[in-house]
Amino acid sequence: MSAIITITNQKGGVGKTTTSSALMDGLRSRGARVLGVDLDPQGSLGFCLGLDIEHCATIYDALKGSAPIRDVIMHSECGDILPSNILLSAAELEFNRPGREFLLKNCLAEVEEDYDYIIIDTPPALNVLPCGTYTAVEGQECEVLRIVQAMFGSLTKVMSNFRPCQMNCCNDGETYKNLQEVQRLAGLPVTGILDRSTWAYMVQLYQALVTRS
């Protein structure tokens, strides 16, 4: 049985598609069998991975039963994909019967044994599409991606204690510890010491997190 990971946020432009494609590529590079599901009518996941999303069957066809899900799956360098396009925007009006939240779960049940991971990219909304993904992962161990929250908290503490003129030293043990945690979460060498490039990186990261929060 595959692990299903849903990337969701009701706000647009927060990196859902980027996170989804990066997870797909990273897991596939480790030898995992990966299926990406694009549930955003913008079709960004398939498009950014080089698929022609305008001239193919999509997840919309699978959900409404007009095409078998195995016929909809396409292949990319980051793994298999159930693509999407603008036609999926009709889902909110068309899928109006009781039990519509189970449509995606039932579709994926046909192929989940073929994959180790299923990564679902959702639209910036709280309608039937992302709600269907929550049903699809129900019963599994749900892991919320907490890394941004953890980094935000630690980075806030670092920024409140550091000044650019103190880039090469840290006398506060708590700040030193927070700095190491930020470096670990950001995938940087865990040194507890700030050089100019690391400081610039953290400032940019901090500003991006503040803007998106």
C-alpha positions as CSV (number, residue, x, y, z in Angstrom):
1,M,0.0,0.0,0.0
2,S,1.4,3.4,-1.0
3,A,1.9,6.3,1.3
4,I,-0.3,9.3,0.3
5,I,1.1,12.8,0.9
6,T,-1.1,15.8,0.3
7,I,0.5,19.3,-0.2
8,T,-2.3,21.7,0.7
9,N,-2.7,25.4,1.6
10,Q,-5.7,27.6,0.8
11,K,-3.3,30.4,-0.2
12,G,-1.7,30.6,-3.6
13,G,1.9,31.1,-4.4
14,V,3.2,29.3,-1.3
15,G,5.2,26.6,-3.1
16,K,2.7,23.7,-3.2
17,T,3.6,22.7,-6.7
18,T,7.3,23.2,-6.2
19,T,7.2,21.1,-3.0
20,S,5.2,18.4,-4.9
21,S,7.6,18.2,-7.8
22,A,10.7,18.3,-5.5
23,L,9.2,15.4,-3.4
24,M,8.5,13.4,-6.5
25,D,12.0,13.9,-7.8
26,G,13.7,13.2,-4.5
27,L,11.8,10.0,-3.8
28,R,12.2,8.8,-7.3
29,S,15.9,9.4,-7.2
30,R,16.0,7.1,-4.1
31,G,14.4,4.3,-6.1
32,A,10.8,4.8,-5.0
33,R,7.8,4.3,-7.3
34,V,6.1,7.7,-7.3
35,L,2.8,9.0,-8.7
36,G,2.1,12.7,-8.7
37,V,-1.6,13.8,-8.8
38,D,-2.3,17.3,-10.1
39,L,-5.6,18.5,-8.6
40,D,-5.1,22.1,-9.5
41,P,-7.1,23.2,-12.6
42,Q,-4.2,25.4,-13.5
43,G,-2.3,22.2,-14.3
44,S,1.0,23.6,-13.0
45,L,2.5,20.3,-11.8
46,G,2.2,18.5,-15.2
47,F,3.1,21.7,-17.1
48,C,6.3,22.3,-15.1
49,L,7.4,18.8,-15.7
50,G,7.0,19.2,-19.5
51,L,3.7,17.5,-20.2
52,D,1.2,18.6,-22.8
53,I,-1.7,19.0,-20.5
54,E,-4.1,20.5,-23.1
55,H,-4.2,17.4,-25.4
56,C,-4.5,14.5,-23.1
57,A,-6.9,12.7,-20.7
58,T,-6.7,14.1,-17.2
59,I,-7.6,13.4,-13.6
60,Y,-10.9,15.1,-14.4
61,D,-11.7,12.2,-16.9
62,A,-10.8,9.7,-14.3
63,L,-12.9,11.3,-11.5
64,K,-16.0,11.4,-13.7
65,G,-15.5,7.9,-15.0
66,S,-15.0,8.7,-18.6
67,A,-11.5,7.2,-18.7
68,P,-9.7,4.5,-16.7
69,I,-7.2,5.9,-14.4
70,R,-4.4,3.8,-15.8
71,D,-5.0,5.4,-19.2
72,V,-4.7,8.8,-17.8
73,I,-1.3,8.3,-16.1
74,M,1.5,10.0,-18.0
75,H,5.3,9.6,-17.5
76,S,7.8,12.3,-16.7
77,E,11.4,12.4,-15.5
78,C,10.2,12.9,-11.9
79,G,7.8,10.0,-12.0
80,D,4.3,9.2,-13.2
81,I,1.6,11.9,-13.2
82,L,-2.1,12.2,-13.3
83,P,-2.3,15.5,-15.1
84,S,-4.9,18.3,-14.9
85,N,-6.0,21.2,-16.9
86,I,-8.7,24.0,-16.8
87,L,-11.5,21.5,-17.3
88,L,-11.1,20.4,-13.7
89,S,-12.5,23.8,-12.6
90,A,-16.0,22.4,-13.3
91,A,-15.6,19.9,-10.5
92,E,-17.3,22.0,-7.9
93,L,-20.5,22.2,-9.9
94,E,-20.4,18.8,-11.6
95,F,-19.5,16.6,-8.7
96,N,-22.5,17.5,-6.5
97,R,-23.7,14.0,-5.5
98,P,-23.5,12.6,-2.0
99,G,-20.2,10.8,-1.5
100,R,-18.3,13.1,-3.9
101,E,-15.5,13.4,-1.3
102,F,-14.7,9.7,-2.0
103,L,-14.1,10.1,-5.8
104,L,-10.4,10.6,-5.6
105,K,-9.9,7.9,-2.9
106,N,-11.8,5.4,-5.1
107,C,-9.8,6.3,-8.2
108,L,-6.4,6.0,-6.4
109,A,-7.4,2.7,-4.9
110,E,-7.1,1.1,-8.3
111,V,-3.4,2.0,-8.6
112,E,-2.1,2.5,-5.1
113,E,-0.5,-0.9,-5.0
114,D,1.7,0.1,-8.0
115,Y,3.4,2.9,-6.1
116,D,5.4,3.5,-3.0
117,Y,4.3,7.2,-2.7
118,I,1.4,9.2,-4.1
119,I,2.0,13.0,-4.0
120,I,-1.1,15.2,-4.4
121,D,-0.8,18.8,-5.4
122,T,-3.9,20.7,-4.5
123,P,-5.4,24.1,-5.6
124,P,-5.4,27.1,-3.4
125,A,-9.0,26.6,-2.2
126,L,-11.2,24.8,0.3
127,N,-13.6,23.2,-2.1
128,V,-14.4,19.6,-3.2
129,L,-10.9,19.0,-4.7
130,P,-8.7,19.5,-1.6
131,C,-11.4,18.0,0.6
132,G,-11.2,14.9,-1.5
133,T,-7.5,14.6,-0.8
134,Y,-8.2,14.7,2.9
135,T,-10.5,11.7,2.5
136,A,-7.9,9.9,0.4
137,V,-5.3,10.1,3.2
138,E,-7.8,9.3,6.0
139,G,-6.8,6.2,7.9
140,Q,-3.1,6.6,7.2
141,E,-0.7,8.2,9.5
142,C,-0.9,11.9,8.7
143,E,2.2,13.9,8.9
144,V,1.9,17.6,8.5
145,L,4.9,19.4,6.9
146,R,6.0,21.3,10.0
147,I,9.5,22.2,8.8
148,V,8.5,25.7,7.7
149,Q,6.8,26.4,11.0
150,A,9.8,25.1,12.9
151,M,12.3,27.1,10.8
152,F,10.2,30.2,11.1
153,G,10.1,30.0,14.9
154,S,13.9,29.3,15.2
155,L,14.8,31.9,12.7
156,T,12.7,34.5,14.4
157,K,14.7,33.9,17.6
158,V,18.0,34.1,15.7
159,M,17.0,37.3,14.0
160,S,16.0,38.9,17.3
161,N,19.3,38.2,18.9
162,F,21.8,38.7,16.0
163,R,23.0,41.8,14.3
164,P,25.0,41.8,11.1
165,C,28.0,43.1,13.0
166,Q,28.0,39.9,15.1
167,M,28.2,37.6,12.2
168,N,31.2,35.6,13.3
169,C,30.4,34.9,16.9
170,C,27.6,33.9,19.2
171,N,27.9,34.3,23.0
172,D,24.2,33.5,23.8
173,G,23.9,29.8,24.2
174,E,20.2,29.8,23.4
175,T,20.7,31.7,20.2
176,Y,23.6,29.4,19.2
177,K,21.3,26.5,19.7
178,N,18.5,28.1,17.6
179,L,21.0,29.0,14.9
180,Q,22.1,25.4,14.6
181,E,18.5,24.3,14.4
182,V,17.8,26.8,11.6
183,Q,20.9,25.6,9.7
184,R,19.8,22.0,10.1
185,L,16.2,22.7,8.8
186,A,17.5,24.7,5.9
187,G,19.9,22.0,4.9
188,L,23.0,24.1,5.6
189,P,26.1,22.9,7.4
190,V,25.4,22.8,11.1
191,T,28.2,25.1,12.5
192,G,26.4,27.6,14.7
193,I,28.5,30.3,13.0
194,L,27.2,32.8,10.5
195,D,29.3,33.9,7.5
196,R,28.1,36.5,5.1
197,S,26.6,34.2,2.6
198,T,24.7,32.3,5.2
199,W,23.4,35.5,6.8
200,A,22.2,36.8,3.4
201,Y,20.5,33.4,2.8
202,M,18.7,33.5,6.2
203,V,17.6,37.1,5.7
204,Q,16.0,36.2,2.4
205,L,14.4,33.2,3.9
206,Y,13.1,35.1,6.8
207,Q,11.6,37.8,4.6
208,A,9.9,35.2,2.4
209,L,8.5,33.4,5.4
210,V,7.2,36.6,6.9
211,T,5.6,37.6,3.6
212,R,3.8,34.3,3.3
213,S,2.7,34.0,6.9
